Amino acid sequence: NEEGMSPADAAQRHLAVTPLLRGLGGSLAVHNTQDADDFLEEAGRTLQAAIQGLLELQQRRNSLSDKHLRPLEDNPLRLNMDYATALDVLFAEGKSPVHLAAPAAVSESLRNIRHHEEANRAAIVESLRVLLDAFSPQSLMRRFVQYRRSHELRKPLDDAGAWQMYCDYYDELASSRQQGFEMLFNEVYAQVYDRVLREKQREPEA
């Protein structure tokens, strides 16, 4: 009879739950067999959602670059496998001796995602700063002066003339002929993203 047992004793009795709780690093109240079954199924569904999500994210190579140059990809979550195959490789007979164990594979994947987010944020901030500098009044005025022909240089560029020049500049910038705005952003973004990501991935693992 399971009534009157402490949660710890009940959990110990349900042997299938005990290793899982040990792996989770915590203790939960499991009062009877139905509680144990419900908990195990819920844990399985949670693990399924986590693995499927990591597989999807890690398979987006362009958005989750890994700047570690290694001759062998040993993280099963990065081998473009479907869920069933990944499950077999992570937890069953499909695991290679040179594959990361499941906890290490998940930890590395989460670390890659965190590094991507940090590099992405730094790259966006720097790209916007460069664009802001390019549109500063001083930068634009220096450029506008160079647009003027020789006879136009005989008189200074007043505020009205500068405003009209800016309107013409904006119209040209927004036209389908121009790609400089996007190219500038993308160039700065790519450089900063790559640099920050490499710096993050050179940091010692916690």
N, C-alpha and C positions, 0 to 999 in steps of 0.2 A: 504494500500500500504506500503510495507516494504522498499521502496527506500527512502533514505534520513534519515533513522533512524540511531542513533549511534549504534555501536556494543553492548554496554551494554543494550540499550533499546531493540534491536532485541533479544538478549539472554534472556532478561526478558520476552519477548513476547512468546518465545518458552518454555513453562513451563516444558516440559520434560527434557530440557537441564539444566535448572537452578539448580535443586538439584544435578545433576551430577557435574556441575562446582563447586558448593559449597563443595561437597565432595572431589573434586580434589584440592581444596584450591587455585584455580587460575581463571583467566578469559581468554576467547578465543573469537575471533571475529566470531559471528554466524549471518550472514546477512539475511538468509531466511530459509524457511522450508526445502529446499533441503540440505542446509548446516547442519541444525540440524539433519536431518535423517542420512546424511553421517557420521557426528561426532558420533552420538549414536551407529551406527553400528561398526564404527572403534573402539570405546571405548569397545564395547562388545567383539569384536574379540581379543582385547588386554587383556581384563580380562580373557577370555577363555584360551588364551595361557599361561598367568601367573598361573592360577589355575591348569591347566593340568600339567605344568612344576613342580609346587610345589608338586602336588600329586605324581608324578613320583619320585621326589627326596626324599620326606618324606617317601615313601613306601620302600625305600632301607634302611631297618633298620640297616644293618651291616655297611653301609658307613656313616650314619647320626645318630650315637648313641645319645640317650638322657639320660643323667645321673641323671635327676631329678627322684627321686623315689616317685611316686605318686600312690595312690590306684586307681585313675580313670583317664583314658586318655580322656581329655576334648577338645583336639584340633581336629576338624573334618577332617583336612587335614592329620591326622596321623591314621585314622581309617580304612585304606585300602578299601576305597569306590571308586566306579567308578565316572567318571566326573559328570554324570547326578544326581547321589545320593548326591554327595558333593555339587553340586549347590543348590539342594533343602534344604540341611541341613544348608548351609551358608546363603542363602538369602530368603528362603520361609518357608513353614509350617513344614519342616522336622527338624528344629532346636529344640534341647532339651534345657530346661531351664538351664542345666549344661554344655552346650557347649560354648566354646569361641565364641564371636561375630566375624564376618568375618574379620574386621580389626585387631583384636587381634590375630586371628589364623594365618593370613598372617605374621604379625610382628614376632610372635614367631617362625614360620617356617623359616623365613629369618634369624633370630638370631641364630637358630640351625645350619643353613648352614654356617653362618659366624664363629661360634664357631668350627665347624668341620674343616673348612679350616685353621683356626689358630692352632688348635691342630695337624692337619695333618702336617703342615709346621714345627712346633716345633719338632714333633716326628721324621720326616725325618732328620732334621739337627742333632739331638742328636744321632740317629742311625748311621749316617755316621761318626760322630765324634768318636763314640765307635769303629767302624770298622777301622777307620784310626789309632787309638791308638793301636789296635790289630796288625796292620801291620807295626808299627814303627820298625826301625832297632833294637832298644833296646829290644823290646818285642820279636821279632823273634829270636834274638841271644840268649836270655835267654832260649827260647824254644829249639832252635837247639842244644844247649849244652846238654840238657837232652836226646836228641835222640842218642847221641854217646855212644858206648859201652866202657867198662873199658879200653881195650887196646888202643882205639882211643883217650882217654882223656890224654894219655901220651904226645901228642903233640898238640899245640894250633890250633884252627880252624882259618885258614888263609882266605883271601878274596876269593880265588878260591874255597876253600871248602865250605865257606858260600854261595857263589853264586850257587854252585851245590846243596846244601841243599835247597836253596830257590826254585830252579827249580823243585826239587822232591816234595817240599811242595806244590807248585802251582799245579802240575799235580794231586796230591792227592786231593787237595781242589776242583779241577774242575771235579773230577770223579763222577760217579753216586752213589758211595758208601757214599759220604759225604753230609750232610745236615747242618753242623754246621754254615756255612756262613749265610744261610737263617734263621736258627733258632736264631742266635745272633741278626740279624737285626730285625726280627719279635718280639723277646722278648723285646728288648729295645723300639721298636716302640710302642708296645701295652702298656707298662708301662707309657711311656711319654704321649702318646695320651690320655690315661685314666685320668692321673693326670691333664694335662692341660685343658681337657674338663670339668672336675669337677670344677676346679678353675674358668674357664670362666662362668660356669653356676651358680656359687655361687655369682657372681658379681651382684649388684643391677641392675635392668632393667632401661634403660634410659627412 
